[in-house]
């Protein structure tokens, strides 16, 4: 297994661990002004995992496909984040990564050099999108940990 794919597959476990003991009230709280709640962060990740997977699938199957950008703030504003279910969101992230990991592991390593053309960022390789996906959960874990601390919650080790 490519180490990058391994890193991609462990992200959901860390995400689940950091929110496993939080109550619904804590998930919905906004202890830091002008920042998303923890549930909003989870929903953001859940909405963007399929987008990242779609981009990877398009690069794998098409010749230099167009890859559409997406505005996370419009998603957060319009997709009822506080009405969504934590477990459902976590499962979607886990299933998306599991499926994509299985696909990536079945392909030759050189596939990572294939590219698509992002509507905002220009040409991106499959490897670059996979790197972005790998970093996406850890990036947002820092914000969840910040919220936990602001709520007086310990940080799971």
C-alpha angles and dihedrals in degrees: 000000000000108000090230090059090048090053089049091054097051097055097085093054092057090047093051091048095053093054101032096103099039121115122226088254091054092047090054096043121108101205092165113060117244093010130111121261118249090258090052090053090050091048090049090054091045092051094047099045092072090045092053091044091050091052091051092047091050092051091048094049106030135055108250095330125198112255116202122222120230130207110228092198092057089049091050092047097047109031104070096245095175091053094056129100119248095214093049091050093049092048091051090053091047094047094046092052093043092053094044092047090053090050094048093047090055094056131081115262093245090068087079089073094060114109144210131192115247115210092231107021102039124221115009129178124225087245091055093050090048089051090051090049092049091053096042099081096042089048091056094040088070090059093048091050089050089053092047090054092047088053091050093249123142118242115246113239 
